[in-house]
Amino acid sequence: MSVLLTALAGAGLLTVGFGLTPLSGSVFGSILGLGPKGDFSLSSDSNSVIIQQGYSRSVSITMASLNHLSGDVSVTAAITTSANPPVVTTSQSSVKLTPGEPASFSVTIVTTSSTTLGNYSLTVQGKANAVSHSITVSARIDPPPPPPIPDFALSSNLSSLTTTQGGSLSAALTVSSILSYSGNVALTVNIFPSGINTPSVSLNLTSLRLPAGGTNSTNYFVNAFNSTAGSYVIMITGVSGPLSHNVQVSLSVTPVSGYESLNLEYFNFNSPTSATLNLRNTGTVTTSLVSYFVTDASGDKYTLSNWSGPVIAPNAVGTANILIGASCGSCVLSGSPFTFTDGNTYTITLVTGYNNQFAYTFVLSAQEALNLDSSSFASGTNLTLYLRNTGGVSVQFISYYVQDASGNQYAQLSYSGPTIVPNQVVPVSVTIGSSCSGCTLSGTPFTFTAGYSYTITLVTSRSNQFTFTVVR
């Protein structure tokens, strides 16, 4: 060889430069002894695997070229024997190697329900001419998993909830049967972290009957009344016999911005145990009324602490129905029982979801009082009076009298007049002459004539009389 190279150099041809290094992994390079012998490496994605009887598992094997070895490398796999060993297969019988480009293939270990349990050694071998390498992976065959048993699952239609301080919301909880499980599922709910100013969470139903293969649902409610802003976790647990599962729902309570303000526009005491308040929201946030208490002048008090009162948007009017005594089965009494009685004073305090309180004091008067706001004549026999009830009780009209300046009079003694509740203005129609078939005339017939005055006397169901003089 040295003679050949010397001759080439003498001829001035050595500058051709064969570039012999790339041939070091080839057969020619090996024959000439021009570099290290071409080779390859084997590696596995796992040194050991665990397989349960009846299942299979694949192992990924990577082969890489060393010293520019290229060409086909045959691959085989074998596993140690036993009475009934697993079966191993390779995804391909050979791998085509290219320098700088690792190649991968898989070896699959297949077991059956009768495969012998225990430890095995999986040997994977690669061979290219005189070059051969192998890698060993430990395999353990374990018993199969126990068969699934009938069970149940809990789920919420919402995985996270958000409300503002003082707000409230609800979501649905579903219990589902697994493998035809059936039975009663007892439900409990908790919230974390818990404390004095933690939102309250309650379940509509605390037990659900689960049919085989079916579902059952209930609602849960969150009330952030007087709650601290922050993040919470609601955990609902279901228990049925030895089975127990839970579902967790995240809750975010955000700070509120704005203010609450309520203005009383109208009220009425409907009965000794019932009152109605019409309230306008003059604030900037929606107000939810969640409880109330009613106090008399002696300090006796009825409290309804879990009240689904009206929800009033800004500038809207809501009606609050206040019940006490026999009309309020859920009210708690402090002191002596009482009812709304004429001549007495009562304070009604409303509590909002933001824990603000609005108190209104009323004097229940037995006296009827009416004020004439305006009047209009539709014709010579038809007059409308617009009357405001300025008293403390509702007013019902049962008769009226109309008299002119000469003393002539029409009387309607069977009059189904309107009922006017306190603070309300109602039109009252008064007819005479040809427009009033039920009227009785005393004196000379007359009509409402321009420039003349007339006196109208209205009689209430309490036998009180109210007299108003109008001029057409």
Helices and strands as residue ranges (DSSP letters): H 2-10, G 14-16, G 21-25, H 27-32, E 39-44, E 48-52, E 56-66, E 71-79, E 87-90, E 94-97, E 103-110, E 118-128, E 131-142, E 151-156, E 160-164, E 168-178, E 183-192, E 200-203, E 207-210, E 215-223, E 230-240, E 243-254, E 262-271, E 274-281, E 287-296, E 301-304, E 311-312, E 317-323, G 325-327, E 332-334, E 345-352, E 357-363, E 370-379, E 382-389, E 395-404, E 409-412, E 419-420, E 425-431, G 433-435, E 440-442, E 453-460, E 465-471
